Amino acid sequence: MLDSAHLGDIEGAFGRINVNDPDRPRTLRTRLLTLLAIVGPGLIVMVGDNDAGGVATYAQAGQNYGYSLLWVLLLLIPVLIVNQEMVVRLGAVTGVGHARLINERFGRGWGWFSVGDLFLLNFLTLVTEFIGISLAADYIGLSKYIVVPTSAVALIAIMATGSFRRWERMMFVFIAITLLQIPMLLMSDPQWGRAAKSFVVPHISGGISSDAVLLIIAIVGTTVAPWQLFFQQSNIVDKRITPRFISYERVDTALGAVVVVLGAAALVMTGDWAGRSAGAIGSFLDAGDIAHLLGQSSSILGGLFAIVLLDASIVGAAAVTLSASYAFGDVFGLKHSLHRGFSDAKPFYLSYTAMVALAAIIVLIPGAPLGLITTAVQALAGLLLPSASVFLLLLCNDREVLGPWVNRPWLNGVAAVIVGTLLLLSGILMATTLFPNVDVVSVAEYLGLALVVFGVSATVVLRWMSRRHGRPLEREALIGKLAGADKSTWRMPPLTLLEPVKWSPGTRLGMIALRSYLVIGAVLLIVKAVQLTH
């Protein structure tokens, strides 16, 4: 345990739970009050995912392809729930953050490899949030040299209150502002029958094309982001949620997944109206241009979209930056809790403040390569998605860490399909980033076929190896010991007492291949970035 502030009563925005109290009667009223106290990490991480990049991507999907990509959003609900539910168990059962688990279980090399990428990606993402703030300010008619610094100060003030409850309440104020998407949608001439059909019947307006495939990848990348894993696990630990309350946090996460998809759908439908009403279908520029197109039909509608963009940027910036600060505390063994004041956790708060201040300064620099940064964020997020999911899957099958809470076989199967799909999308995005003129559809077909062949081959080899070597006696004994454990009270032992991770030859080979892919991809991205700057 790196921070003693992670122990104690649960202090949520809408209630408090004394963890020393015995289980209370399970009446409907008691369950609702408990849920109200627990709700927060899942909802905040999901709404934070509808950030400036999300608003722009969803609006682009609507303006360029109408309602035809809504089915992609529906498919993302189970992906979000499966990924984040695994994080819920890790946070509640282990009591430590995602970065520390990777560092301790797989070694400092892998820990620095994953967390270093996270810091870079989170910082670049934070810059895009301030880009969103500047675009919203431009539509409203305010100078970005006033709005951006003001937003930066507000972000720091919200976080540095020394109270988890106050921070969470402020986050819910911004979440409440996202409800403006409802009147915004109703003013955008919604066609409910057409929307319902697009949700359940996969199709693409104008047929499959390279641009459409890339946009679908962008939707997945902006909705399923690596920082979400680190944020929610650490936020659950910071809120002091234990295995006793996992079922409530699962509800919180599922609710957040539904909310984020409904919000994304509202933005898609609003983007569609922006294109139809202004005769600008297929000519997306940026989120600020969407506000101006909507303003041509109604100044109120344009203003609502600008406020939604501004609010989404602030929520996203708060969550992304806090995710990096949590990881910073995990890696360096520092106090990192919102329950502590500034004087009691200076490095934690200073890391947050430095990221916010530097990102705001970059956006205000005349001629800064903001377009290049936005492209880099999409490419880097696509590169890191599979690796983040692989580490998550390995941790959720580590019996030393999760004990009786490890993944069930069916969940591993679903997660493997998700990881495979993310690998496919990551490969397509990397190929198109490095070679802009490549035929995306052909690349997708070839990579998909290669992934299927690799998956079948790997399954056969791993099954053969497991039958040949069998399960070690100590693992059999551990499985038998955990079979009768009380899940509601089981917690991970101190990390220093755990047996070191022993990878099978197949797992080791796969991780080496993954590391090689990440290194090569990162090098190629740097080369591409240097070429673009010249």
ROPANU-497039 format. One line per field, with one value per residue (C-alpha): residue number from 0; residue in one letter; chain; x, y, z. Coordinates in nm, 3 decimals. Each point is the difference from the previous one (the first is absolute). Layout:
BEGIN
num	[NUM, ...]
residuo	[A, ...]
cadena	[A, ...]
east	[X, ...]
north	[Y, ...]
up	[Z, ...]
! end
This chain:
BEGIN
num	[0, 1, 2, 3, 4, 5, 6, 7, 8, 9, 10, 11, 12, 13, 14, 15, 16, 17, 18, 19, 20, 21, 22, 23, 24, 25, 26, 27, 28, 29, 30, 31, 32, 33, 34, 35, 36, 37, 38, 39, 40, 41, 42, 43, 44, 45, 46, 47, 48, 49, 50, 51, 52, 53, 54, 55, 56, 57, 58, 59, 60, 61, 62, 63, 64, 65, 66, 67, 68, 69, 70, 71, 72, 73, 74, 75, 76, 77, 78, 79, 80, 81, 82, 83, 84, 85, 86, 87, 88, 89, 90, 91, 92, 93, 94, 95, 96, 97, 98, 99, 100, 101, 102, 103, 104, 105, 106, 107, 108, 109, 110, 111, 112, 113, 114, 115, 116, 117, 118, 119, 120, 121, 122, 123, 124, 125, 126, 127, 128, 129, 130, 131, 132, 133, 134, 135, 136, 137, 138, 139, 140, 141, 142, 143, 144, 145, 146, 147, 148, 149, 150, 151, 152, 153, 154, 155, 156, 157, 158, 159, 160, 161, 162, 163, 164, 165, 166, 167, 168, 169, 170, 171, 172, 173, 174, 175, 176, 177, 178, 179, 180, 181, 182, 183, 184, 185, 186, 187, 188, 189, 190, 191, 192, 193, 194, 195, 196, 197, 198, 199, 200, 201, 202, 203, 204, 205, 206, 207, 208, 209, 210, 211, 212, 213, 214, 215, 216, 217, 218, 219, 220, 221, 222, 223, 224, 225, 226, 227, 228, 229, 230, 231, 232, 233, 234, 235, 236, 237, 238, 239, 240, 241, 242, 243, 244, 245, 246, 247, 248, 249, 250, 251, 252, 253, 254, 255, 256, 257, 258, 259, 260, 261, 262, 263, 264, 265, 266, 267, 268, 269, 270, 271, 272, 273, 274, 275, 276, 277, 278, 279, 280, 281, 282, 283, 284, 285, 286, 287, 288, 289, 290, 291, 292, 293, 294, 295, 296, 297, 298, 299, 300, 301, 302, 303, 304, 305, 306, 307, 308, 309, 310, 311, 312, 313, 314, 315, 316, 317, 318, 319, 320, 321, 322, 323, 324, 325, 326, 327, 328, 329, 330, 331, 332, 333, 334, 335, 336, 337, 338, 339, 340, 341, 342, 343, 344, 345, 346, 347, 348, 349, 350, 351, 352, 353, 354, 355, 356, 357, 358, 359, 360, 361, 362, 363, 364, 365, 366, 367, 368, 369, 370, 371, 372, 373, 374, 375, 376, 377, 378, 379, 380, 381, 382, 383, 384, 385, 386, 387, 388, 389, 390, 391, 392, 393, 394, 395, 396, 397, 398, 399, 400, 401, 402, 403, 404, 405, 406, 407, 408, 409, 410, 411, 412, 413, 414, 415, 416, 417, 418, 419, 420, 421, 422, 423, 424, 425, 426, 427, 428, 429, 430, 431, 432, 433, 434, 435, 436, 437, 438, 439, 440, 441, 442, 443, 444, 445, 446, 447, 448, 449, 450, 451, 452, 453, 454, 455, 456, 457, 458, 459, 460, 461, 462, 463, 464, 465, 466, 467, 468, 469, 470, 471, 472, 473, 474, 475, 476, 477, 478, 479, 480, 481, 482, 483, 484, 485, 486, 487, 488, 489, 490, 491, 492, 493, 494, 495, 496, 497, 498, 499, 500, 501, 502, 503, 504, 505, 506, 507, 508, 509, 510, 511, 512, 513, 514, 515, 516, 517, 518, 519, 520, 521, 522, 523, 524, 525, 526, 527, 528, 529, 530, 531, 532, 533]
residuo	[M, L, D, S, A, H, L, G, D, I, E, G, A, F, G, R, I, N, V, N, D, P, D, R, P, R, T, L, R, T, R, L, L, T, L, L, A, I, V, G, P, G, L, I, V, M, V, G, D, N, D, A, G, G, V, A, T, Y, A, Q, A, G, Q, N, Y, G, Y, S, L, L, W, V, L, L, L, L, I, P, V, L, I, V, N, Q, E, M, V, V, R, L, G, A, V, T, G, V, G, H, A, R, L, I, N, E, R, F, G, R, G, W, G, W, F, S, V, G, D, L, F, L, L, N, F, L, T, L, V, T, E, F, I, G, I, S, L, A, A, D, Y, I, G, L, S, K, Y, I, V, V, P, T, S, A, V, A, L, I, A, I, M, A, T, G, S, F, R, R, W, E, R, M, M, F, V, F, I, A, I, T, L, L, Q, I, P, M, L, L, M, S, D, P, Q, W, G, R, A, A, K, S, F, V, V, P, H, I, S, G, G, I, S, S, D, A, V, L, L, I, I, A, I, V, G, T, T, V, A, P, W, Q, L, F, F, Q, Q, S, N, I, V, D, K, R, I, T, P, R, F, I, S, Y, E, R, V, D, T, A, L, G, A, V, V, V, V, L, G, A, A, A, L, V, M, T, G, D, W, A, G, R, S, A, G, A, I, G, S, F, L, D, A, G, D, I, A, H, L, L, G, Q, S, S, S, I, L, G, G, L, F, A, I, V, L, L, D, A, S, I, V, G, A, A, A, V, T, L, S, A, S, Y, A, F, G, D, V, F, G, L, K, H, S, L, H, R, G, F, S, D, A, K, P, F, Y, L, S, Y, T, A, M, V, A, L, A, A, I, I, V, L, I, P, G, A, P, L, G, L, I, T, T, A, V, Q, A, L, A, G, L, L, L, P, S, A, S, V, F, L, L, L, L, C, N, D, R, E, V, L, G, P, W, V, N, R, P, W, L, N, G, V, A, A, V, I, V, G, T, L, L, L, L, S, G, I, L, M, A, T, T, L, F, P, N, V, D, V, V, S, V, A, E, Y, L, G, L, A, L, V, V, F, G, V, S, A, T, V, V, L, R, W, M, S, R, R, H, G, R, P, L, E, R, E, A, L, I, G, K, L, A, G, A, D, K, S, T, W, R, M, P, P, L, T, L, L, E, P, V, K, W, S, P, G, T, R, L, G, M, I, A, L, R, S, Y, L, V, I, G, A, V, L, L, I, V, K, A, V, Q, L, T, H]
cadena	[A, A, A, A, A, A, A, A, A, A, A, A, A, A, A, A, A, A, A, A, A, A, A, A, A, A, A, A, A, A, A, A, A, A, A, A, A, A, A, A, A, A, A, A, A, A, A, A, A, A, A, A, A, A, A, A, A, A, A, A, A, A, A, A, A, A, A, A, A, A, A, A, A, A, A, A, A, A, A, A, A, A, A, A, A, A, A, A, A, A, A, A, A, A, A, A, A, A, A, A, A, A, A, A, A, A, A, A, A, A, A, A, A, A, A, A, A, A, A, A, A, A, A, A, A, A, A, A, A, A, A, A, A, A, A, A, A, A, A, A, A, A, A, A, A, A, A, A, A, A, A, A, A, A, A, A, A, A, A, A, A, A, A, A, A, A, A, A, A, A, A, A, A, A, A, A, A, A, A, A, A, A, A, A, A, A, A, A, A, A, A, A, A, A, A, A, A, A, A, A, A, A, A, A, A, A, A, A, A, A, A, A, A, A, A, A, A, A, A, A, A, A, A, A, A, A, A, A, A, A, A, A, A, A, A, A, A, A, A, A, A, A, A, A, A, A, A, A, A, A, A, A, A, A, A, A, A, A, A, A, A, A, A, A, A, A, A, A, A, A, A, A, A, A, A, A, A, A, A, A, A, A, A, A, A, A, A, A, A, A, A, A, A, A, A, A, A, A, A, A, A, A, A, A, A, A, A, A, A, A, A, A, A, A, A, A, A, A, A, A, A, A, A, A, A, A, A, A, A, A, A, A, A, A, A, A, A, A, A, A, A, A, A, A, A, A, A, A, A, A, A, A, A, A, A, A, A, A, A, A, A, A, A, A, A, A, A, A, A, A, A, A, A, A, A, A, A, A, A, A, A, A, A, A, A, A, A, A, A, A, A, A, A, A, A, A, A, A, A, A, A, A, A, A, A, A, A, A, A, A, A, A, A, A, A, A, A, A, A, A, A, A, A, A, A, A, A, A, A, A, A, A, A, A, A, A, A, A, A, A, A, A, A, A, A, A, A, A, A, A, A, A, A, A, A, A, A, A, A, A, A, A, A, A, A, A, A, A, A, A, A, A, A, A, A, A, A, A, A, A, A, A, A, A, A, A, A, A, A, A, A, A, A, A, A, A, A, A, A, A, A, A, A, A, A, A, A, A, A, A, A, A, A, A, A, A, A, A, A, A, A, A, A, A, A, A, A, A, A, A, A, A, A, A]
east	[0.000, 0.167, -0.240, -0.175, -0.265, -0.137, -0.134, -0.315, -0.363, -0.137, -0.078, -0.192, -0.171, -0.343, 0.064, 0.241, 0.055, 0.174, 0.196, 0.018, -0.377, -0.137, -0.207, -0.325, -0.340, -0.019, -0.316, -0.059, 0.050, 0.330, 0.126, -0.090, 0.175, 0.308, 0.001, -0.024, 0.302, 0.202, -0.090, 0.272, 0.315, -0.183, -0.221, 0.283, 0.241, -0.263, -0.126, 0.362, 0.052, -0.247, 0.265, 0.101, 0.133, -0.316, -0.230, 0.194, 0.007, -0.369, -0.102, 0.219, -0.171, -0.338, 0.091, 0.177, -0.200, -0.330, -0.145, 0.162, 0.280, -0.222, 0.030, 0.370, -0.096, -0.236, 0.276, 0.228, -0.227, 0.107, 0.364, -0.006, -0.176, 0.230, 0.320, -0.099, -0.161, 0.338, 0.149, -0.272, 0.102, 0.369, -0.050, -0.237, 0.187, 0.362, -0.025, 0.277, 0.006, 0.038, 0.348, 0.136, -0.145, 0.170, 0.323, 0.003, -0.134, 0.179, 0.313, 0.116, 0.088, -0.360, -0.125, 0.200, -0.080, -0.376, -0.008, 0.244, -0.227, -0.298, 0.163, 0.072, -0.345, -0.178, 0.195, -0.074, -0.365, -0.005, 0.125, -0.294, -0.237, 0.131, -0.035, -0.368, -0.027, 0.151, -0.240, -0.300, 0.128, 0.041, -0.366, -0.125, 0.206, 0.253, 0.377, 0.178, 0.266, -0.262, -0.201, 0.290, 0.191, -0.327, -0.086, 0.349, -0.036, -0.347, 0.133, 0.270, -0.241, -0.251, 0.267, 0.195, -0.282, 0.141, -0.336, -0.099, -0.368, 0.033, 0.191, -0.263, -0.283, 0.163, 0.040, -0.371, -0.079, 0.182, -0.168, -0.337, 0.090, 0.031, -0.379, -0.013, 0.047, -0.371, -0.141, 0.286, -0.115, -0.368, 0.081, 0.195, -0.301, 0.053, -0.137, -0.071, -0.100, 0.312, 0.214, -0.155, 0.070, 0.360, 0.061, -0.097, 0.085, 0.375, 0.060, 0.208, -0.146, 0.164, 0.148, 0.326, 0.290, 0.340, -0.132, -0.292, 0.223, 0.238, -0.290, -0.132, 0.346, 0.003, -0.338, 0.132, 0.325, -0.168, -0.256, 0.233, 0.310, 0.298, -0.017, -0.344, 0.154, 0.250, -0.251, -0.287, 0.216, 0.182, -0.321, -0.167, 0.299, -0.010, -0.372, 0.073, -0.235, 0.053, -0.117, -0.315, -0.119, 0.116, -0.356, -0.094, 0.308, -0.089, -0.338, 0.179, 0.223, -0.285, -0.200, 0.298, 0.040, -0.365, 0.021, 0.314, -0.151, -0.326, 0.200, 0.206, -0.317, -0.139, 0.317, -0.016, -0.359, 0.082, 0.292, -0.236, -0.233, 0.296, 0.085, -0.360, -0.112, 0.305, 0.046, 0.345, -0.028, 0.341, 0.206, 0.092, 0.276, -0.003, -0.238, 0.006, -0.125, -0.290, -0.105, 0.006, -0.205, -0.259, -0.002, -0.116, -0.330, -0.028, 0.232, -0.128, 0.086, 0.351, 0.047, -0.116, 0.249, 0.283, -0.089, -0.012, 0.344, 0.143, -0.144, 0.118, 0.352, 0.013, -0.131, 0.239, 0.295, -0.074, -0.025, 0.297, 0.235, -0.105, 0.062, 0.361, 0.047, -0.132, 0.247, 0.279, -0.067, -0.016, 0.332, 0.200, -0.162, -0.138, -0.312, -0.269, -0.350, -0.269, -0.065, 0.330, 0.057, 0.264, 0.256, -0.038, 0.045, 0.199, 0.152, -0.344, -0.157, 0.305, 0.008, -0.367, 0.058, 0.308, -0.183, -0.297, 0.214, 0.233, -0.286, -0.179, 0.319, 0.053, -0.352, 0.058, 0.329, -0.060, 0.074, 0.017, -0.049, -0.343, -0.112, 0.309, -0.066, -0.360, 0.118, 0.268, -0.259, -0.216, 0.297, 0.158, -0.333, -0.049, 0.353, -0.042, -0.353, 0.094, 0.290, -0.212, -0.268, 0.258, 0.143, -0.353, -0.082, 0.320, -0.065, -0.360, 0.125, 0.265, -0.127, 0.264, -0.156, -0.373, -0.043, -0.363, -0.072, 0.198, -0.168, -0.233, 0.082, -0.287, 0.117, 0.351, -0.147, -0.190, 0.304, 0.221, -0.237, 0.010, 0.381, 0.015, -0.234, 0.203, 0.318, -0.165, -0.114, 0.339, 0.177, -0.229, 0.046, 0.378, 0.015, -0.212, 0.191, 0.331, -0.126, -0.288, -0.066, -0.042, -0.333, -0.153, -0.261, 0.267, 0.220, -0.293, -0.071, 0.363, 0.056, -0.329, 0.095, 0.347, -0.150, -0.240, 0.280, 0.224, -0.281, -0.085, 0.368, 0.069, -0.302, 0.113, 0.360, -0.101, -0.239, 0.270, 0.251, -0.243, -0.082, 0.367, 0.117, -0.319, -0.064, 0.270, -0.083, 0.023, -0.255, -0.234, 0.033, -0.070, -0.311, -0.129, 0.068, -0.185, -0.301, -0.159, 0.112, -0.254, 0.001, -0.157, 0.295, 0.293, 0.268, 0.334, 0.287, 0.284, 0.176, 0.336, -0.139, -0.128, 0.173, 0.170, -0.182, 0.105, -0.091, -0.041, 0.220, -0.302, -0.087, 0.361, 0.022, -0.324, 0.115, 0.334, -0.193, -0.224, 0.298, 0.167, -0.318, -0.021, 0.366, -0.011, -0.330, 0.128, 0.318, -0.196, -0.240, 0.295, 0.145, -0.339, -0.037, 0.345, -0.092, -0.325, 0.174, 0.222]
north	[0.000, 0.320, 0.245, -0.041, 0.247, -0.285, -0.162, 0.114, 0.089, 0.037, 0.369, 0.040, 0.300, -0.128, -0.189, -0.151, -0.361, -0.104, -0.305, -0.127, -0.033, -0.353, -0.078, 0.190, -0.151, -0.037, 0.200, 0.185, 0.334, -0.112, -0.127, 0.326, 0.207, -0.222, 0.034, 0.379, 0.002, -0.230, 0.152, 0.217, -0.167, -0.187, 0.291, 0.256, -0.212, -0.062, 0.359, 0.117, -0.219, 0.219, 0.271, 0.254, -0.272, -0.202, 0.294, 0.071, -0.364, -0.064, 0.327, -0.088, -0.340, 0.173, 0.276, -0.230, -0.324, 0.096, -0.256, -0.295, -0.056, -0.013, -0.381, 0.038, 0.175, -0.280, -0.259, 0.201, -0.037, -0.361, 0.087, 0.286, -0.206, -0.303, 0.208, 0.224, -0.281, -0.171, 0.327, 0.021, -0.338, 0.086, 0.327, -0.130, -0.326, 0.119, 0.348, 0.128, 0.180, -0.152, 0.144, -0.150, -0.343, -0.009, 0.125, -0.256, -0.305, 0.028, 0.190, 0.360, -0.037, -0.073, 0.248, 0.290, -0.110, 0.019, 0.300, 0.204, -0.040, 0.093, 0.326, 0.104, -0.095, 0.169, 0.322, 0.014, -0.078, 0.284, 0.237, -0.104, 0.079, 0.356, 0.015, -0.085, 0.274, 0.256, -0.102, 0.039, 0.338, 0.116, -0.074, 0.167, 0.307, -0.011, 0.015, -0.330, 0.195, 0.055, -0.323, -0.248, 0.137, 0.033, -0.364, -0.110, 0.179, -0.154, -0.350, 0.042, 0.151, -0.284, -0.261, 0.165, 0.023, -0.269, -0.177, -0.291, 0.077, 0.364, -0.105, -0.260, 0.246, 0.250, -0.271, -0.078, 0.368, -0.021, -0.333, 0.167, 0.264, -0.279, -0.035, 0.300, -0.265, -0.081, 0.339, 0.018, -0.330, 0.097, 0.319, -0.199, -0.142, -0.357, -0.279, -0.273, -0.274, 0.051, 0.001, -0.323, -0.174, 0.123, -0.135, -0.357, -0.024, 0.042, 0.206, 0.294, 0.287, 0.002, -0.347, -0.122, 0.238, 0.078, 0.316, -0.188, -0.277, 0.256, 0.185, -0.322, -0.063, 0.357, -0.060, -0.315, 0.172, 0.302, -0.214, -0.275, 0.189, -0.139, 0.273, -0.127, -0.317, 0.191, 0.265, -0.220, -0.249, 0.274, 0.196, -0.310, -0.046, 0.370, -0.020, -0.299, -0.242, -0.360, -0.338, 0.032, 0.275, -0.139, -0.073, 0.367, 0.121, -0.235, 0.176, 0.335, -0.116, -0.143, 0.319, 0.205, -0.215, 0.056, 0.373, 0.048, -0.181, 0.196, 0.324, -0.109, -0.083, 0.345, 0.158, -0.214, 0.103, 0.365, -0.020, -0.145, 0.299, 0.240, -0.153, -0.018, 0.344, 0.183, -0.211, -0.103, -0.380, -0.168, 0.316, -0.029, 0.234, 0.000, 0.021, 0.381, -0.006, -0.225, 0.270, 0.263, -0.223, -0.057, 0.371, 0.070, -0.175, 0.109, 0.213, -0.184, -0.338, 0.116, 0.137, -0.326, -0.197, 0.237, -0.037, -0.380, 0.009, 0.223, -0.217, -0.324, 0.144, 0.091, -0.337, -0.183, 0.214, -0.060, -0.378, -0.042, 0.212, -0.167, -0.338, 0.101, 0.142, -0.321, -0.201, 0.241, -0.071, -0.374, -0.015, 0.217, -0.121, 0.341, 0.109, 0.029, 0.050, 0.264, -0.041, 0.179, 0.373, 0.170, 0.028, -0.370, -0.131, 0.265, -0.221, -0.142, 0.344, 0.157, -0.268, 0.076, 0.376, -0.024, -0.205, 0.237, 0.314, -0.131, -0.125, 0.335, 0.187, -0.217, 0.074, 0.374, 0.002, 0.158, -0.250, -0.304, -0.327, -0.071, -0.202, -0.221, -0.053, -0.106, -0.251, -0.131, -0.056, -0.215, -0.202, -0.049, -0.097, -0.260, -0.131, -0.035, -0.141, -0.367, 0.007, 0.158, -0.266, -0.283, 0.112, 0.028, -0.354, -0.142, 0.169, -0.123, -0.360, 0.036, -0.207, 0.147, 0.342, -0.068, -0.336, -0.110, 0.313, -0.112, -0.003, -0.282, -0.193, 0.156, 0.348, -0.082, -0.106, 0.328, 0.201, -0.188, 0.092, 0.364, 0.000, -0.159, 0.263, 0.279, -0.147, 0.001, 0.361, 0.102, -0.157, 0.175, 0.336, -0.037, -0.100, 0.296, 0.245, -0.105, -0.053, 0.244, -0.125, -0.367, -0.172, -0.027, -0.260, -0.234, 0.052, -0.086, -0.319, -0.119, 0.086, -0.163, -0.322, 0.004, 0.057, -0.294, -0.231, 0.116, -0.040, -0.355, -0.100, 0.152, -0.177, -0.338, 0.051, 0.120, -0.292, -0.245, 0.158, 0.003, -0.371, -0.087, 0.184, -0.010, 0.237, 0.036, -0.158, 0.334, 0.152, -0.295, 0.052, 0.374, -0.065, -0.247, 0.240, 0.287, -0.211, 0.042, 0.360, 0.268, 0.234, 0.290, 0.025, -0.136, 0.261, -0.028, -0.068, 0.257, 0.002, -0.079, -0.333, -0.120, -0.265, 0.147, -0.031, -0.302, 0.036, -0.301, -0.014, 0.090, 0.303, 0.117, -0.031, 0.194, 0.280, 0.027, 0.030, 0.266, 0.196, -0.016, 0.126, 0.292, 0.095, -0.017, 0.187, 0.275, 0.045, 0.021, 0.255, 0.218, -0.019, 0.091, 0.294, 0.134, -0.027, 0.191, 0.280, 0.058]
up	[0.000, -0.117, 0.160, 0.336, -0.120, -0.213, 0.318, 0.178, -0.063, -0.349, -0.053, -0.323, -0.152, 0.101, 0.322, 0.249, 0.105, 0.321, -0.111, 0.360, 0.024, -0.042, -0.306, 0.020, -0.089, -0.377, -0.050, -0.326, 0.175, 0.152, -0.335, -0.173, 0.269, -0.027, -0.378, 0.030, 0.229, -0.228, -0.338, -0.146, -0.139, -0.276, -0.102, 0.011, -0.205, -0.267, -0.026, 0.002, -0.304, -0.194, 0.000, -0.265, -0.230, 0.052, -0.078, -0.319, -0.111, 0.061, -0.166, -0.299, -0.027, -0.008, -0.244, -0.247, 0.033, 0.160, 0.240, -0.178, 0.256, 0.310, 0.004, 0.086, 0.324, 0.097, -0.045, 0.228, 0.307, 0.077, -0.077, 0.251, 0.265, -0.034, 0.008, 0.288, 0.206, 0.012, 0.125, 0.266, 0.144, -0.010, 0.186, 0.267, 0.069, -0.017, 0.149, -0.231, -0.333, -0.345, -0.053, 0.322, -0.077, -0.339, 0.155, 0.281, -0.181, -0.336, 0.096, -0.020, -0.367, -0.098, 0.259, -0.140, -0.352, 0.057, 0.234, -0.209, -0.301, 0.218, 0.116, -0.359, -0.127, 0.291, -0.048, -0.371, 0.073, 0.253, -0.271, -0.221, 0.288, 0.010, -0.378, 0.053, 0.263, -0.240, -0.280, 0.231, 0.117, -0.359, -0.078, 0.317, -0.090, 0.282, -0.038, 0.050, 0.189, 0.268, -0.012, -0.019, 0.306, 0.193, -0.078, 0.107, 0.335, 0.046, -0.070, 0.263, 0.254, -0.043, 0.066, 0.283, 0.257, 0.232, -0.002, -0.221, 0.060, -0.112, -0.312, -0.090, 0.056, -0.235, -0.261, 0.025, -0.056, -0.334, -0.075, 0.060, -0.260, -0.260, 0.029, -0.234, -0.269, 0.043, -0.116, -0.254, -0.149, 0.004, -0.192, -0.265, -0.184, 0.135, -0.221, 0.254, -0.244, -0.206, 0.315, 0.132, -0.332, -0.006, 0.351, -0.091, -0.372, -0.069, -0.313, -0.122, -0.196, -0.343, 0.049, 0.151, -0.061, 0.149, 0.167, 0.154, 0.138, 0.150, 0.159, 0.154, 0.146, 0.134, 0.167, 0.168, 0.098, 0.154, 0.186, 0.131, 0.118, 0.199, 0.267, 0.107, 0.147, 0.213, 0.109, 0.114, 0.190, 0.190, 0.057, 0.147, 0.232, 0.094, 0.073, 0.227, -0.173, 0.117, -0.138, 0.211, -0.237, -0.335, -0.116, 0.051, -0.186, -0.286, -0.022, 0.003, -0.288, -0.207, 0.052, -0.115, -0.315, -0.094, 0.072, -0.209, -0.299, 0.023, 0.014, -0.298, -0.194, 0.078, -0.138, -0.315, -0.063, 0.069, -0.244, -0.258, 0.039, -0.030, -0.338, -0.126, 0.115, -0.140, -0.312, 0.120, 0.000, -0.023, 0.061, 0.370, 0.120, 0.382, 0.297, -0.012, -0.359, 0.110, 0.249, -0.277, -0.235, 0.272, 0.076, -0.356, 0.074, 0.365, 0.212, 0.308, -0.151, -0.092, 0.351, 0.158, -0.208, 0.101, 0.369, -0.036, -0.168, 0.273, 0.277, -0.164, -0.032, 0.370, 0.121, -0.232, 0.108, 0.369, -0.040, -0.237, 0.212, 0.326, -0.165, -0.067, 0.352, 0.156, -0.213, 0.098, 0.367, -0.065, -0.183, 0.238, 0.324, 0.092, 0.185, -0.266, 0.135, -0.040, 0.373, 0.066, -0.019, -0.214, 0.281, 0.083, -0.358, -0.187, -0.274, -0.083, -0.039, -0.164, -0.271, -0.075, 0.003, -0.224, -0.263, -0.009, -0.013, -0.273, -0.218, 0.029, -0.095, -0.310, -0.127, 0.045, -0.196, -0.344, -0.276, 0.232, -0.199, 0.148, -0.302, 0.027, 0.372, -0.069, -0.262, 0.238, 0.274, -0.227, -0.127, 0.343, 0.158, -0.271, 0.057, 0.380, 0.012, -0.052, 0.248, 0.273, -0.051, 0.001, 0.336, 0.136, -0.113, 0.152, 0.335, 0.010, -0.039, 0.272, 0.295, 0.229, -0.062, -0.034, 0.172, -0.037, -0.208, -0.307, -0.340, -0.089, -0.322, -0.197, 0.097, -0.118, -0.333, -0.038, 0.108, -0.249, -0.283, 0.114, 0.013, -0.346, -0.141, 0.159, -0.149, -0.342, 0.035, 0.137, -0.299, -0.247, 0.171, 0.011, -0.369, -0.111, 0.222, -0.150, -0.356, -0.064, -0.356, 0.092, -0.074, 0.347, -0.097, -0.142, 0.305, 0.227, -0.193, 0.003, 0.365, 0.099, -0.178, 0.158, 0.344, -0.037, -0.113, 0.285, 0.256, -0.109, -0.008, 0.342, 0.151, -0.132, 0.120, 0.346, 0.052, -0.106, 0.236, 0.293, -0.049, -0.031, 0.310, 0.207, 0.289, 0.267, 0.338, 0.183, -0.241, 0.056, 0.376, -0.035, -0.211, 0.256, 0.287, -0.171, -0.098, 0.342, 0.063, 0.094, -0.299, 0.188, 0.241, -0.204, -0.067, -0.174, 0.244, 0.011, -0.335, 0.159, 0.125, -0.336, -0.204, -0.308, -0.331, -0.205, -0.364, -0.221, -0.313, -0.213, 0.213, 0.003, -0.378, -0.043, 0.231, -0.184, -0.327, 0.155, 0.130, -0.342, -0.166, 0.243, -0.042, -0.379, -0.010, 0.233, -0.205, -0.323, 0.154, 0.106, -0.351, -0.147, 0.239, -0.095, -0.369, 0.056, 0.189, -0.302]
! end
